Amino acid sequence: MNTAGFVGSVVTVFFFLLFIAIVWWTYRRGSKETYDDAAQLPFQEDADDAGKHHTD
């Protein structure tokens, strides 16, 4: 086996394991509340901007 083929195989396995780790991190128990809170951020007003309307 040549060196380039071996390195390519190692990189492929590494990125596959990285993908599995990211999917696991996203769907682990207890992450739903975190992502629900983050999903609501665009809809929350800042206390400083409350009552102000932008007319630009």
ABEGO torsion letter per residue (X at the ends): XBAAAAAAAAAAAAAAAAAAAAAAAAABBGAAAAAAAAAAAAABBBAAABGBBBAX
